[in-house]
Amino acid sequence: MIYLDNAATSWPKPPAVLAAMREFAERWAANPDRGCHRMGIEAGQRVAQARAGLADLLAAPDASCVVFTLNGTDALNMALKGFLRDGDHVVTTSYEHNSVSRPLAGLERAGRLSVTRVDPQDDLTLSPDAVRRACNPKTRLVAVTAASNVFGALNDLASLAKAAHDAGAAILVDAAQMVGAARIDVAAAGLDMVAFPCHKGLFGPMGTGALYVRPGLDLRPLREGGTGARSEDETHPEEMPYRLEAGTPNAHGLAGLAAGLAFLRDTGVERVRERELALARAFSERLSGVKGVTLLSARGSAPRTSIVTLRVSGMASQEVAAALDGRYGIAVRGGLHCAPGAHRALGTFPEGAVRASFGFFNAEGDAESAARAIAELAGGV
Ligand SMILES: Cc1ncc(COP(=O)(O)O)c(C=O)c1O
């Protein structure tokens, strides 16, 4: 199988991730930090390693700013619903993933807040000036993607944070497609909250996600309960990260994530980025000019991720994805990619498009094989 669906979840995971999860399951799979025995302590150390690894990757001021979640969606819900209050105004984009747009639309429909949605610029990035113009005195949050999972263009987070702060608002970034794929420095960029899954560019297993919360920013917990500490208190602990973490964590997954982060640190985000971009570039170059193939995502000169979105004329996107799978053993994603607004911006709603997303473990020849298969399907070879 040639796997080109790394924007959904990365595959394969580095062997060290599988080994760490296996070792954890076989030797240390007790409840982390809950027991005063060796297994619980070892389990707690794996969780702490994953937290420290994330803080290091994000250049976070300290590890207690990093909260573990179930996935990217869970982190975004925690941020949006834990931060926003009735009567707030939110600025977001018209092309967010459903994990941002649906919670906001739900709160808006319930009459609890108002939302302004900013369209992308021609180069498929978000204009900080347009965000600034969309803010009003009631704006308390700017909630925007770091990189759309359909476009792949990276937004200028520091300028967006400045636009939000100038308007007196906080900024929440959906970094699902950016973490691991490009350098991110939460303190230098002035970000208040950053939500992301850990099963994509961070090489963790599914069921892992995280939310960075700037020190001093007060987020209401959506879940309360056991934390393994201060059991005598009737109320949930106030201090981070326990304030936002209740119940037994996915310690098997976090043991794997700790190994994934070590792999990323040793390899280097820049090296991962260069490799993925070289594959995406080779794929796009091979397909540009092929009759019947329209490349949709490559516009402008903004830095990008390894996502390439395209259409094959005369074929539905799901038909192309099914043919690539069935006839060529190539995994891509058709349809709307949980981001209908992004497809509206590209003019591909409601049909959707084909998305190929390259990962660090793709072989050199994968880009050429996939491009050749698509060219054959398009009849343009
Ligand atoms: C931009 C973006 N935001 C949020 C998510 C949601 O992440 P998860 O599937 O881990 O909940 C995704 C996943 O595809 C995404 O691409």
PDBQT file of the ligand as one rigid body, heavy atoms in Angstrom, charges set to zero:
ROOT
HETATM    1  C1  LIG A 401      -7.376  21.011  10.718  1.00  0.00    +0.000 C 
HETATM    2  C2  LIG A 401      -7.899  19.914  11.612  1.00  0.00    +0.000 A 
HETATM    3  N1  LIG A 401      -8.485  20.243  12.763  1.00  0.00    +0.000 NA
HETATM    4  C3  LIG A 401      -8.946  19.307  13.613  1.00  0.00    +0.000 A 
HETATM    5  C4  LIG A 401      -8.866  17.969  13.322  1.00  0.00    +0.000 A 
HETATM    6  C5  LIG A 401      -9.434  16.973  14.282  1.00  0.00    +0.000 C 
HETATM    7  O1  LIG A 401      -8.490  16.117  14.832  1.00  0.00    +0.000 OA
HETATM    8  P1  LIG A 401      -8.937  14.707  15.441  1.00  0.00    +0.000 P 
HETATM    9  O2  LIG A 401      -9.387  13.872  14.282  1.00  0.00    +0.000 OA
HETATM   10  O3  LIG A 401      -7.746  14.190  16.132  1.00  0.00    +0.000 OA
HETATM   11  O4  LIG A 401     -10.069  14.977  16.375  1.00  0.00    +0.000 OA
HETATM   12  C6  LIG A 401      -8.271  17.573  12.122  1.00  0.00    +0.000 A 
HETATM   13  C7  LIG A 401      -8.180  16.144  11.751  1.00  0.00    +0.000 C 
HETATM   14  O5  LIG A 401      -8.247  15.778  10.614  1.00  0.00    +0.000 OA
HETATM   15  C8  LIG A 401      -7.767  18.574  11.249  1.00  0.00    +0.000 A 
HETATM   16  O6  LIG A 401      -7.187  18.258  10.082  1.00  0.00    +0.000 OA
ENDROOT
TORSDOF 0
